[in-house]
Amino acid sequence: MQTLLNNNNMWLLIISIVWVLPWKGYALWTASRMENKKWFIALIILNTFAILDIFYIFYIAKKTPQEILSGFKSKI
């Protein structure tokens, strides 16, 4: 464990935190403001270098609920 926290890896950890926290915060804030409870829970549990957060911000949050439902119906 001690070798994971040496100076070289510490910078990688700091860069990862600086990258993930703003995306995570904005995605959670957007999901709560839009009352998307399922997305809020998914975003708070899954931590994948903000990939899910970025997807939510730029794809899901931009659509209206009707657009989301019509997209699912067309795939069924």
mmCIF file of the N, C-alpha and C atoms, coordinates in Angstrom:
data_MODEL
# 
_entry.id   MODEL 
# 
loop_
_atom_site.group_PDB 
_atom_site.id 
_atom_site.type_symbol 
_atom_site.label_atom_id 
_atom_site.label_alt_id 
_atom_site.label_comp_id 
_atom_site.label_asym_id 
_atom_site.label_entity_id 
_atom_site.label_seq_id 
_atom_site.pdbx_PDB_ins_code 
_atom_site.Cartn_x 
_atom_site.Cartn_y 
_atom_site.Cartn_z 
_atom_site.occupancy 
_atom_site.B_iso_or_equiv 
_atom_site.pdbx_formal_charge 
_atom_site.auth_seq_id 
_atom_site.auth_comp_id 
_atom_site.auth_asym_id 
_atom_site.auth_atom_id 
_atom_site.pdbx_PDB_model_num 
ATOM 1   N N  . MET A 1 1  ? 0.823   -1.198 0.000   1.00 0.00 ? 1  MET A N  1 
ATOM 2   C CA . MET A 1 1  ? 0.000   0.000  0.000   1.00 0.00 ? 1  MET A CA 1 
ATOM 3   C C  . MET A 1 1  ? 0.862   1.255  0.000   1.00 0.00 ? 1  MET A C  1 
ATOM 4   N N  . GLN A 1 2  ? 1.970   1.187  0.724   1.00 0.00 ? 2  GLN A N  1 
ATOM 5   C CA . GLN A 1 2  ? 2.830   2.357  0.824   1.00 0.00 ? 2  GLN A CA 1 
ATOM 6   C C  . GLN A 1 2  ? 3.445   2.710  -0.536  1.00 0.00 ? 2  GLN A C  1 
ATOM 7   N N  . THR A 1 3  ? 3.719   1.717  -1.377  1.00 0.00 ? 3  THR A N  1 
ATOM 8   C CA . THR A 1 3  ? 4.301   2.001  -2.682  1.00 0.00 ? 3  THR A CA 1 
ATOM 9   C C  . THR A 1 3  ? 3.295   2.685  -3.605  1.00 0.00 ? 3  THR A C  1 
ATOM 10  N N  . LEU A 1 4  ? 1.998   2.507  -3.359  1.00 0.00 ? 4  LEU A N  1 
ATOM 11  C CA . LEU A 1 4  ? 0.997   3.190  -4.171  1.00 0.00 ? 4  LEU A CA 1 
ATOM 12  C C  . LEU A 1 4  ? 0.927   4.679  -3.888  1.00 0.00 ? 4  LEU A C  1 
ATOM 13  N N  . LEU A 1 5  ? 1.366   5.091  -2.722  1.00 0.00 ? 5  LEU A N  1 
ATOM 14  C CA . LEU A 1 5  ? 1.264   6.494  -2.335  1.00 0.00 ? 5  LEU A CA 1 
ATOM 15  C C  . LEU A 1 5  ? 2.600   7.225  -2.412  1.00 0.00 ? 5  LEU A C  1 
ATOM 16  N N  . ASN A 1 6  ? 3.498   6.791  -3.295  1.00 0.00 ? 6  ASN A N  1 
ATOM 17  C CA . ASN A 1 6  ? 4.747   7.528  -3.451  1.00 0.00 ? 6  ASN A CA 1 
ATOM 18  C C  . ASN A 1 6  ? 4.496   8.798  -4.265  1.00 0.00 ? 6  ASN A C  1 
ATOM 19  N N  . ASN A 1 7  ? 5.492   9.622  -4.435  1.00 0.00 ? 7  ASN A N  1 
ATOM 20  C CA . ASN A 1 7  ? 5.327   10.935 -5.081  1.00 0.00 ? 7  ASN A CA 1 
ATOM 21  C C  . ASN A 1 7  ? 4.832   10.847 -6.518  1.00 0.00 ? 7  ASN A C  1 
ATOM 22  N N  . ASN A 1 8  ? 5.291   9.857  -7.277  1.00 0.00 ? 8  ASN A N  1 
ATOM 23  C CA . ASN A 1 8  ? 4.867   9.734  -8.671  1.00 0.00 ? 8  ASN A CA 1 
ATOM 24  C C  . ASN A 1 8  ? 3.383   9.413  -8.767  1.00 0.00 ? 8  ASN A C  1 
ATOM 25  N N  . ASN A 1 9  ? 2.935   8.501  -7.953  1.00 0.00 ? 9  ASN A N  1 
ATOM 26  C CA . ASN A 1 9  ? 1.522   8.127  -7.972  1.00 0.00 ? 9  ASN A CA 1 
ATOM 27  C C  . ASN A 1 9  ? 0.635   9.186  -7.332  1.00 0.00 ? 9  ASN A C  1 
ATOM 28  N N  . MET A 1 10 ? 1.175   9.964  -6.414  1.00 0.00 ? 10 MET A N  1 
ATOM 29  C CA . MET A 1 10 ? 0.398   11.008 -5.754  1.00 0.00 ? 10 MET A CA 1 
ATOM 30  C C  . MET A 1 10 ? -0.059  12.045 -6.782  1.00 0.00 ? 10 MET A C  1 
ATOM 31  N N  . TRP A 1 11 ? 0.803   12.393 -7.727  1.00 0.00 ? 11 TRP A N  1 
ATOM 32  C CA . TRP A 1 11 ? 0.413   13.360 -8.759  1.00 0.00 ? 11 TRP A CA 1 
ATOM 33  C C  . TRP A 1 11 ? -0.695  12.805 -9.650  1.00 0.00 ? 11 TRP A C  1 
ATOM 34  N N  . LEU A 1 12 ? -0.627  11.530 -9.952  1.00 0.00 ? 12 LEU A N  1 
ATOM 35  C CA . LEU A 1 12 ? -1.672  10.882 -10.739 1.00 0.00 ? 12 LEU A CA 1 
ATOM 36  C C  . LEU A 1 12 ? -2.999  10.914 -9.985  1.00 0.00 ? 12 LEU A C  1 
ATOM 37  N N  . LEU A 1 13 ? -2.954  10.676 -8.696  1.00 0.00 ? 13 LEU A N  1 
ATOM 38  C CA . LEU A 1 13 ? -4.150  10.739 -7.864  1.00 0.00 ? 13 LEU A CA 1 
ATOM 39  C C  . LEU A 1 13 ? -4.730  12.156 -7.833  1.00 0.00 ? 13 LEU A C  1 
ATOM 40  N N  . ILE A 1 14 ? -3.891  13.148 -7.679  1.00 0.00 ? 14 ILE A N  1 
ATOM 41  C CA . ILE A 1 14 ? -4.352  14.543 -7.646  1.00 0.00 ? 14 ILE A CA 1 
ATOM 42  C C  . ILE A 1 14 ? -4.962  14.945 -8.979  1.00 0.00 ? 14 ILE A C  1 
ATOM 43  N N  . ILE A 1 15 ? -4.323  14.578 -10.082 1.00 0.00 ? 15 ILE A N  1 
ATOM 44  C CA . ILE A 1 15 ? -4.859  14.898 -11.411 1.00 0.00 ? 15 ILE A CA 1 
ATOM 45  C C  . ILE A 1 15 ? -6.203  14.200 -11.619 1.00 0.00 ? 15 ILE A C  1 
ATOM 46  N N  . SER A 1 16 ? -6.330  12.947 -11.181 1.00 0.00 ? 16 SER A N  1 
ATOM 47  C CA . SER A 1 16 ? -7.605  12.230 -11.305 1.00 0.00 ? 16 SER A CA 1 
ATOM 48  C C  . SER A 1 16 ? -8.706  12.915 -10.513 1.00 0.00 ? 16 SER A C  1 
ATOM 49  N N  . ILE A 1 17 ? -8.403  13.339 -9.302  1.00 0.00 ? 17 ILE A N  1 
ATOM 50  C CA . ILE A 1 17 ? -9.401  14.020 -8.470  1.00 0.00 ? 17 ILE A CA 1 
ATOM 51  C C  . ILE A 1 17 ? -9.812  15.346 -9.089  1.00 0.00 ? 17 ILE A C  1 
ATOM 52  N N  . VAL A 1 18 ? -8.847  16.104 -9.583  1.00 0.00 ? 18 VAL A N  1 
ATOM 53  C CA . VAL A 1 18 ? -9.157  17.397 -10.213 1.00 0.00 ? 18 VAL A CA 1 
ATOM 54  C C  . VAL A 1 18 ? -10.006 17.195 -11.465 1.00 0.00 ? 18 VAL A C  1 
ATOM 55  N N  . TRP A 1 19 ? -9.822  16.107 -12.179 1.00 0.00 ? 19 TRP A N  1 
ATOM 56  C CA . TRP A 1 19 ? -10.617 15.823 -13.377 1.00 0.00 ? 19 TRP A CA 1 
ATOM 57  C C  . TRP A 1 19 ? -12.035 15.374 -13.012 1.00 0.00 ? 19 TRP A C  1 
ATOM 58  N N  . VAL A 1 20 ? -12.162 14.466 -12.060 1.00 0.00 ? 20 VAL A N  1 
ATOM 59  C CA . VAL A 1 20 ? -13.443 13.822 -11.762 1.00 0.00 ? 20 VAL A CA 1 
ATOM 60  C C  . VAL A 1 20 ? -14.390 14.717 -10.957 1.00 0.00 ? 20 VAL A C  1 
ATOM 61  N N  . LEU A 1 21 ? -13.905 15.409 -9.958  1.00 0.00 ? 21 LEU A N  1 
ATOM 62  C CA . LEU A 1 21 ? -14.796 16.152 -9.057  1.00 0.00 ? 21 LEU A CA 1 
ATOM 63  C C  . LEU A 1 21 ? -15.688 17.186 -9.744  1.00 0.00 ? 21 LEU A C  1 
ATOM 64  N N  . PRO A 1 22 ? -15.179 18.036 -10.632 1.00 0.00 ? 22 PRO A N  1 
ATOM 65  C CA . PRO A 1 22 ? -16.097 18.986 -11.284 1.00 0.00 ? 22 PRO A CA 1 
ATOM 66  C C  . PRO A 1 22 ? -17.168 18.295 -12.128 1.00 0.00 ? 22 PRO A C  1 
ATOM 67  N N  . TRP A 1 23 ? -16.791 17.256 -12.867 1.00 0.00 ? 23 TRP A N  1 
ATOM 68  C CA . TRP A 1 23 ? -17.776 16.530 -13.669 1.00 0.00 ? 23 TRP A CA 1 
ATOM 69  C C  . TRP A 1 23 ? -18.813 15.865 -12.781 1.00 0.00 ? 23 TRP A C  1 
ATOM 70  N N  . LYS A 1 24 ? -18.357 15.206 -11.727 1.00 0.00 ? 24 LYS A N  1 
ATOM 71  C CA . LYS A 1 24 ? -19.256 14.522 -10.808 1.00 0.00 ? 24 LYS A CA 1 
ATOM 72  C C  . LYS A 1 24 ? -20.214 15.517 -10.160 1.00 0.00 ? 24 LYS A C  1 
ATOM 73  N N  . GLY A 1 25 ? -19.685 16.632 -9.681  1.00 0.00 ? 25 GLY A N  1 
ATOM 74  C CA . GLY A 1 25 ? -20.519 17.644 -9.040  1.00 0.00 ? 25 GLY A CA 1 
ATOM 75  C C  . GLY A 1 25 ? -21.565 18.214 -9.971  1.00 0.00 ? 25 GLY A C  1 
ATOM 76  N N  . TYR A 1 26 ? -21.163 18.545 -11.182 1.00 0.00 ? 26 TYR A N  1 
ATOM 77  C CA . TYR A 1 26 ? -22.105 19.139 -12.134 1.00 0.00 ? 26 TYR A CA 1 
ATOM 78  C C  . TYR A 1 26 ? -23.172 18.133 -12.560 1.00 0.00 ? 26 TYR A C  1 
ATOM 79  N N  . ALA A 1 27 ? -22.761 16.882 -12.792 1.00 0.00 ? 27 ALA A N  1 
ATOM 80  C CA . ALA A 1 27 ? -23.728 15.856 -13.194 1.00 0.00 ? 27 ALA A CA 1 
ATOM 81  C C  . ALA A 1 27 ? -24.724 15.580 -12.067 1.00 0.00 ? 27 ALA A C  1 
ATOM 82  N N  . LEU A 1 28 ? -24.255 15.492 -10.836 1.00 0.00 ? 28 LEU A N  1 
ATOM 83  C CA . LEU A 1 28 ? -25.163 15.268 -9.707  1.00 0.00 ? 28 LEU A CA 1 
ATOM 84  C C  . LEU A 1 28 ? -26.103 16.451 -9.517  1.00 0.00 ? 28 LEU A C  1 
ATOM 85  N N  . TRP A 1 29 ? -25.580 17.650 -9.643  1.00 0.00 ? 29 TRP A N  1 
ATOM 86  C CA . TRP A 1 29 ? -26.397 18.852 -9.505  1.00 0.00 ? 29 TRP A CA 1 
ATOM 87  C C  . TRP A 1 29 ? -27.478 18.899 -10.591 1.00 0.00 ? 29 TRP A C  1 
ATOM 88  N N  . THR A 1 30 ? -27.102 18.569 -11.830 1.00 0.00 ? 30 THR A N  1 
ATOM 89  C CA . THR A 1 30 ? -28.055 18.568 -12.930 1.00 0.00 ? 30 THR A CA 1 
ATOM 90  C C  . THR A 1 30 ? -29.121 17.489 -12.733 1.00 0.00 ? 30 THR A C  1 
ATOM 91  N N  . ALA A 1 31 ? -28.711 16.304 -12.327 1.00 0.00 ? 31 ALA A N  1 
ATOM 92  C CA . ALA A 1 31 ? -29.665 15.212 -12.112 1.00 0.00 ? 31 ALA A CA 1 
ATOM 93  C C  . ALA A 1 31 ? -30.647 15.544 -10.994 1.00 0.00 ? 31 ALA A C  1 
ATOM 94  N N  . SER A 1 32 ? -30.164 16.154 -9.939  1.00 0.00 ? 32 SER A N  1 
ATOM 95  C CA . SER A 1 32 ? -31.077 16.497 -8.847  1.00 0.00 ? 32 SER A CA 1 
ATOM 96  C C  . SER A 1 32 ? -32.007 17.634 -9.243  1.00 0.00 ? 32 SER A C  1 
ATOM 97  N N  . ARG A 1 33 ? -31.507 18.591 -9.992  1.00 0.00 ? 33 ARG A N  1 
ATOM 98  C CA . ARG A 1 33 ? -32.332 19.713 -10.445 1.00 0.00 ? 33 ARG A CA 1 
ATOM 99  C C  . ARG A 1 33 ? -33.420 19.250 -11.410 1.00 0.00 ? 33 ARG A C  1 
ATOM 100 N N  . MET A 1 34 ? -33.117 18.237 -12.228 1.00 0.00 ? 34 MET A N  1 
ATOM 101 C CA . MET A 1 34 ? -34.091 17.707 -13.173 1.00 0.00 ? 34 MET A CA 1 
ATOM 102 C C  . MET A 1 34 ? -34.926 16.582 -12.566 1.00 0.00 ? 34 MET A C  1 
ATOM 103 N N  . GLU A 1 35 ? -34.706 16.297 -11.280 1.00 0.00 ? 35 GLU A N  1 
ATOM 104 C CA . GLU A 1 35 ? -35.429 15.265 -10.540 1.00 0.00 ? 35 GLU A CA 1 
ATOM 105 C C  . GLU A 1 35 ? -35.295 13.876 -11.177 1.00 0.00 ? 35 GLU A C  1 
ATOM 106 N N  . ASN A 1 36 ? -34.112 13.558 -11.646 1.00 0.00 ? 36 ASN A N  1 
ATOM 107 C CA . ASN A 1 36 ? -33.794 12.236 -12.191 1.00 0.00 ? 36 ASN A CA 1 
ATOM 108 C C  . ASN A 1 36 ? -33.182 11.382 -11.082 1.00 0.00 ? 36 ASN A C  1 
ATOM 109 N N  . LYS A 1 37 ? -34.029 10.766 -10.277 1.00 0.00 ? 37 LYS A N  1 
ATOM 110 C CA . LYS A 1 37 ? -33.550 10.022 -9.110  1.00 0.00 ? 37 LYS A CA 1 
ATOM 111 C C  . LYS A 1 37 ? -32.693 8.819  -9.492  1.00 0.00 ? 37 LYS A C  1 
ATOM 112 N N  . LYS A 1 38 ? -33.088 8.101  -10.533 1.00 0.00 ? 38 LYS A N  1 
ATOM 113 C CA . LYS A 1 38 ? -32.321 6.919  -10.947 1.00 0.00 ? 38 LYS A CA 1 
ATOM 114 C C  . LYS A 1 38 ? -30.929 7.313  -11.438 1.00 0.00 ? 38 LYS A C  1 
ATOM 115 N N  . TRP A 1 39 ? -30.857 8.383  -12.218 1.00 0.00 ? 39 TRP A N  1 
ATOM 116 C CA . TRP A 1 39 ? -29.555 8.844  -12.692 1.00 0.00 ? 39 TRP A CA 1 
ATOM 117 C C  . TRP A 1 39 ? -28.709 9.365  -11.536 1.00 0.00 ? 39 TRP A C  1 
ATOM 118 N N  . PHE A 1 40 ? -29.331 10.063 -10.583 1.00 0.00 ? 40 PHE A N  1 
ATOM 119 C CA . PHE A 1 40 ? -28.597 10.565 -9.428  1.00 0.00 ? 40 PHE A CA 1 
ATOM 120 C C  . PHE A 1 40 ? -27.947 9.405  -8.675  1.00 0.00 ? 40 PHE A C  1 
ATOM 121 N N  . ILE A 1 41 ? -28.705 8.346  -8.443  1.00 0.00 ? 41 ILE A N  1 
ATOM 122 C CA . ILE A 1 41 ? -28.174 7.180  -7.730  1.00 0.00 ? 41 ILE A CA 1 
ATOM 123 C C  . ILE A 1 41 ? -27.065 6.511  -8.536  1.00 0.00 ? 41 ILE A C  1 
ATOM 124 N N  . ALA A 1 42 ? -27.272 6.340  -9.831  1.00 0.00 ? 42 ALA A N  1 
ATOM 125 C CA . ALA A 1 42 ? -26.244 5.726  -10.679 1.00 0.00 ? 42 ALA A CA 1 
ATOM 126 C C  . ALA A 1 42 ? -24.968 6.559  -10.686 1.00 0.00 ? 42 ALA A C  1 
ATOM 127 N N  . LEU A 1 43 ? -25.113 7.870  -10.778 1.00 0.00 ? 43 LEU A N  1 
ATOM 128 C CA . LEU A 1 43 ? -23.942 8.736  -10.820 1.00 0.00 ? 43 LEU A CA 1 
ATOM 129 C C  . LEU A 1 43 ? -23.183 8.751  -9.500  1.00 0.00 ? 43 LEU A C  1 
ATOM 130 N N  . ILE A 1 44 ? -23.903 8.662  -8.401  1.00 0.00 ? 44 ILE A N  1 
ATOM 131 C CA . ILE A 1 44 ? -23.224 8.707  -7.105  1.00 0.00 ? 44 ILE A CA 1 
ATOM 132 C C  . ILE A 1 44 ? -22.539 7.376  -6.777  1.00 0.00 ? 44 ILE A C  1 
ATOM 133 N N  . ILE A 1 45 ? -23.060 6.267  -7.320  1.00 0.00 ? 45 ILE A N  1 
ATOM 134 C CA . ILE A 1 45 ? -22.473 4.958  -7.024  1.00 0.00 ? 45 ILE A CA 1 
ATOM 135 C C  . ILE A 1 45 ? -21.330 4.630  -7.980  1.00 0.00 ? 45 ILE A C  1 
ATOM 136 N N  . LEU A 1 46 ? -21.539 4.855  -9.273  1.00 0.00 ? 46 LEU A N  1 
ATOM 137 C CA . LEU A 1 46 ? -20.526 4.488  -10.267 1.00 0.00 ? 46 LEU A CA 1 
ATOM 138 C C  . LEU A 1 46 ? -19.500 5.600  -10.424 1.00 0.00 ? 46 LEU A C  1 
ATOM 139 N N  . ASN A 1 47 ? -18.237 5.232  -10.352 1.00 0.00 ? 47 ASN A N  1 
ATOM 140 C CA . ASN A 1 47 ? -17.172 6.214  -10.517 1.00 0.00 ? 47 ASN A CA 1 
ATOM 141 C C  . ASN A 1 47 ? -16.197 5.690  -11.557 1.00 0.00 ? 47 ASN A C  1 
ATOM 142 N N  . THR A 1 48 ? -16.357 6.132  -12.796 1.00 0.00 ? 48 THR A N  1 
ATOM 143 C CA . THR A 1 48 ? -15.562 5.621  -13.914 1.00 0.00 ? 48 THR A CA 1 
ATOM 144 C C  . THR A 1 48 ? -14.827 6.756  -14.619 1.00 0.00 ? 48 THR A C  1 
ATOM 145 N N  . PHE A 1 49 ? -14.035 7.499  -13.873 1.00 0.00 ? 49 PHE A N  1 
ATOM 146 C CA . PHE A 1 49 ? -13.299 8.645  -14.397 1.00 0.00 ? 49 PHE A CA 1 
ATOM 147 C C  . PHE A 1 49 ? -14.208 9.622  -15.122 1.00 0.00 ? 49 PHE A C  1 
ATOM 148 N N  . ALA A 1 50 ? -15.424 9.777  -14.596 1.00 0.00 ? 50 ALA A N  1 
ATOM 149 C CA . ALA A 1 50 ? -16.411 10.759 -15.048 1.00 0.00 ? 50 ALA A CA 1 
ATOM 150 C C  . ALA A 1 50 ? -16.979 10.457 -16.429 1.00 0.00 ? 50 ALA A C  1 
ATOM 151 N N  . ILE A 1 51 ? -16.771 9.268  -16.951 1.00 0.00 ? 51 ILE A N  1 
ATOM 152 C CA . ILE A 1 51 ? -17.324 8.941  -18.269 1.00 0.00 ? 51 ILE A CA 1 
ATOM 153 C C  . ILE A 1 51 ? -18.847 8.947  -18.227 1.00 0.00 ? 51 ILE A C  1 
ATOM 154 N N  . LEU A 1 52 ? -19.432 8.318  -17.216 1.00 0.00 ? 52 LEU A N  1 
ATOM 155 C CA . LEU A 1 52 ? -20.884 8.314  -17.077 1.00 0.00 ? 52 LEU A CA 1 
ATOM 156 C C  . LEU A 1 52 ? -21.420 9.719  -16.819 1.00 0.00 ? 52 LEU A C  1 
ATOM 157 N N  . ASP A 1 53 ? -20.691 10.505 -16.042 1.00 0.00 ? 53 ASP A N  1 
ATOM 158 C CA . ASP A 1 53 ? -21.104 11.878 -15.753 1.00 0.00 ? 53 ASP A CA 1 
ATOM 159 C C  . ASP A 1 53 ? -21.136 12.734 -17.020 1.00 0.00 ? 53 ASP A C  1 
ATOM 160 N N  . ILE A 1 54 ? -20.101 12.630 -17.827 1.00 0.00 ? 54 ILE A N  1 
ATOM 161 C CA . ILE A 1 54 ? -20.026 13.393 -19.072 1.00 0.00 ? 54 ILE A CA 1 
ATOM 162 C C  . ILE A 1 54 ? -21.129 12.954 -20.032 1.00 0.00 ? 54 ILE A C  1 
ATOM 163 N N  . PHE A 1 55 ? -21.386 11.646 -20.125 1.00 0.00 ? 55 PHE A N  1 
ATOM 164 C CA . PHE A 1 55 ? -22.466 11.132 -20.961 1.00 0.00 ? 55 PHE A CA 1 
ATOM 165 C C  . PHE A 1 55 ? -23.803 11.714 -20.506 1.00 0.00 ? 55 PHE A C  1 
ATOM 166 N N  . TYR A 1 56 ? -24.045 11.714 -19.207 1.00 0.00 ? 56 TYR A N  1 
ATOM 167 C CA . TYR A 1 56 ? -25.306 12.250 -18.686 1.00 0.00 ? 56 TYR A CA 1 
ATOM 168 C C  . TYR A 1 56 ? -25.439 13.739 -19.006 1.00 0.00 ? 56 TYR A C  1 
ATOM 169 N N  . ILE A 1 57 ? -24.388 14.508 -18.774 1.00 0.00 ? 57 ILE A N  1 
ATOM 170 C CA . ILE A 1 57 ? -24.450 15.959 -18.981 1.00 0.00 ? 57 ILE A CA 1 
ATOM 171 C C  . ILE A 1 57 ? -24.726 16.301 -20.434 1.00 0.00 ? 57 ILE A C  1 
ATOM 172 N N  . PHE A 1 58 ? -24.007 15.677 -21.359 1.00 0.00 ? 58 PHE A N  1 
ATOM 173 C CA . PHE A 1 58 ? -24.103 16.078 -22.762 1.00 0.00 ? 58 PHE A CA 1 
ATOM 174 C C  . PHE A 1 58 ? -25.159 15.327 -23.567 1.00 0.00 ? 58 PHE A C  1 
ATOM 175 N N  . TYR A 1 59 ? -25.661 14.178 -23.053 1.00 0.00 ? 59 TYR A N  1 
ATOM 176 C CA . TYR A 1 59 ? -26.619 13.415 -23.839 1.00 0.00 ? 59 TYR A CA 1 
ATOM 177 C C  . TYR A 1 59 ? -27.989 13.350 -23.172 1.00 0.00 ? 59 TYR A C  1 
ATOM 178 N N  . ILE A 1 60 ? -28.053 12.874 -21.965 1.00 0.00 ? 60 ILE A N  1 
ATOM 179 C CA . ILE A 1 60 ? -29.335 12.673 -21.295 1.00 0.00 ? 60 ILE A CA 1 
ATOM 180 C C  . ILE A 1 60 ? -29.932 13.991 -20.818 1.00 0.00 ? 60 ILE A C  1 
ATOM 181 N N  . ALA A 1 61 ? -29.161 14.828 -20.164 1.00 0.00 ? 61 ALA A N  1 
ATOM 182 C CA . ALA A 1 61 ? -29.692 16.060 -19.576 1.00 0.00 ? 61 ALA A CA 1 
ATOM 183 C C  . ALA A 1 61 ? -30.161 17.057 -20.635 1.00 0.00 ? 61 ALA A C  1 
ATOM 184 N N  . LYS A 1 62 ? -29.694 16.944 -21.849 1.00 0.00 ? 62 LYS A N  1 
ATOM 185 C CA . LYS A 1 62 ? -30.094 17.861 -22.920 1.00 0.00 ? 62 LYS A CA 1 
ATOM 186 C C  . LYS A 1 62 ? -31.433 17.497 -23.533 1.00 0.00 ? 62 LYS A C  1 
ATOM 187 N N  . LYS A 1 63 ? -31.894 16.271 -23.294 1.00 0.00 ? 63 LYS A N  1 
ATOM 188 C CA . LYS A 1 63 ? -33.137 15.815 -23.900 1.00 0.00 ? 63 LYS A CA 1 
ATOM 189 C C  . LYS A 1 63 ? -34.308 16.040 -22.949 1.00 0.00 ? 63 LYS A C  1 
ATOM 190 N N  . THR A 1 64 ? -35.471 16.204 -23.521 1.00 0.00 ? 64 THR A N  1 
ATOM 191 C CA . THR A 1 64 ? -36.687 16.280 -22.721 1.00 0.00 ? 64 THR A CA 1 
ATOM 192 C C  . THR A 1 64 ? -37.134 14.853 -22.409 1.00 0.00 ? 64 THR A C  1 
ATOM 193 N N  . PRO A 1 65 ? -37.965 14.658 -21.395 1.00 0.00 ? 65 PRO A N  1 
ATOM 194 C CA . PRO A 1 65 ? -38.437 13.296 -21.101 1.00 0.00 ? 65 PRO A CA 1 
ATOM 195 C C  . PRO A 1 65 ? -39.135 12.631 -22.281 1.00 0.00 ? 65 PRO A C  1 
ATOM 196 N N  . GLN A 1 66 ? -39.854 13.387 -23.107 1.00 0.00 ? 66 GLN A N  1 
ATOM 197 C CA . GLN A 1 66 ? -40.523 12.806 -24.272 1.00 0.00 ? 66 GLN A CA 1 
ATOM 198 C C  . GLN A 1 66 ? -39.505 12.289 -25.281 1.00 0.00 ? 66 GLN A C  1 
ATOM 199 N N  . GLU A 1 67 ? -38.415 13.017 -25.488 1.00 0.00 ? 67 GLU A N  1 
ATOM 200 C CA . GLU A 1 67 ? -37.378 12.575 -26.424 1.00 0.00 ? 67 GLU A CA 1 
ATOM 201 C C  . GLU A 1 67 ? -36.713 11.291 -25.932 1.00 0.00 ? 67 GLU A C  1 
ATOM 202 N N  . ILE A 1 68 ? -36.503 11.187 -24.629 1.00 0.00 ? 68 ILE A N  1 
ATOM 203 C CA . ILE A 1 68 ? -35.879 9.997  -24.072 1.00 0.00 ? 68 ILE A CA 1 
ATOM 204 C C  . ILE A 1 68 ? -36.795 8.798  -24.264 1.00 0.00 ? 68 ILE A C  1 
ATOM 205 N N  . LEU A 1 69 ? -38.081 8.956  -23.961 1.00 0.00 ? 69 LEU A N  1 
ATOM 206 C CA . LEU A 1 69 ? -39.037 7.856  -24.120 1.00 0.00 ? 69 LEU A CA 1 
ATOM 207 C C  . LEU A 1 69 ? -39.177 7.433  -25.573 1.00 0.00 ? 69 LEU A C  1 
ATOM 208 N N  . SER A 1 70 ? -39.214 8.381  -26.482 1.00 0.00 ? 70 SER A N  1 
ATOM 209 C CA . SER A 1 70 ? -39.360 8.024  -27.904 1.00 0.00 ? 70 SER A CA 1 
ATOM 210 C C  . SER A 1 70 ? -38.119 7.290  -28.391 1.00 0.00 ? 70 SER A C  1 
ATOM 211 N N  . GLY A 1 71 ? -36.950 7.601  -27.865 1.00 0.00 ? 71 GLY A N  1 
ATOM 212 C CA . GLY A 1 71 ? -35.731 6.889  -28.239 1.00 0.00 ? 71 GLY A CA 1 
ATOM 213 C C  . GLY A 1 71 ? -35.762 5.443  -27.790 1.00 0.00 ? 71 GLY A C  1 
ATOM 214 N N  . PHE A 1 72 ? -36.301 5.183  -26.590 1.00 0.00 ? 72 PHE A N  1 
ATOM 215 C CA . PHE A 1 72 ? -36.417 3.816  -26.105 1.00 0.00 ? 72 PHE A CA 1 
ATOM 216 C C  . PHE A 1 72 ? -37.473 3.052  -26.868 1.00 0.00 ? 72 PHE A C  1 
ATOM 217 N N  . LYS A 1 73 ? -38.594 3.689  -27.209 1.00 0.00 ? 73 LYS A N  1 
ATOM 218 C CA . LYS A 1 73 ? -39.665 3.017  -27.912 1.00 0.00 ? 73 LYS A CA 1 
ATOM 219 C C  . LYS A 1 73 ? -39.262 2.619  -29.322 1.00 0.00 ? 73 LYS A C  1 
ATOM 220 N N  . SER A 1 74 ? -38.444 3.442  -29.971 1.00 0.00 ? 74 SER A N  1 
ATOM 221 C CA . SER A 1 74 ? -38.037 3.123  -31.341 1.00 0.00 ? 74 SER A CA 1 
ATOM 222 C C  . SER A 1 74 ? -37.061 1.938  -31.385 1.00 0.00 ? 74 SER A C  1 
ATOM 223 N N  . LYS A 1 75 ? -36.373 1.654  -30.270 1.00 0.00 ? 75 LYS A N  1 
ATOM 224 C CA . LYS A 1 75 ? -35.438 0.544  -30.237 1.00 0.00 ? 75 LYS A CA 1 
ATOM 225 C C  . LYS A 1 75 ? -36.115 -0.770 -29.878 1.00 0.00 ? 75 LYS A C  1 
ATOM 226 N N  . ILE A 1 76 ? -37.333 -0.709 -29.383 1.00 0.00 ? 76 ILE A N  1 
ATOM 227 C CA . ILE A 1 76 ? -38.027 -1.927 -28.955 1.00 0.00 ? 76 ILE A CA 1 
ATOM 228 C C  . ILE A 1 76 ? -38.706 -2.607 -30.113 1.00 0.00 ? 76 ILE A C  1 
# 
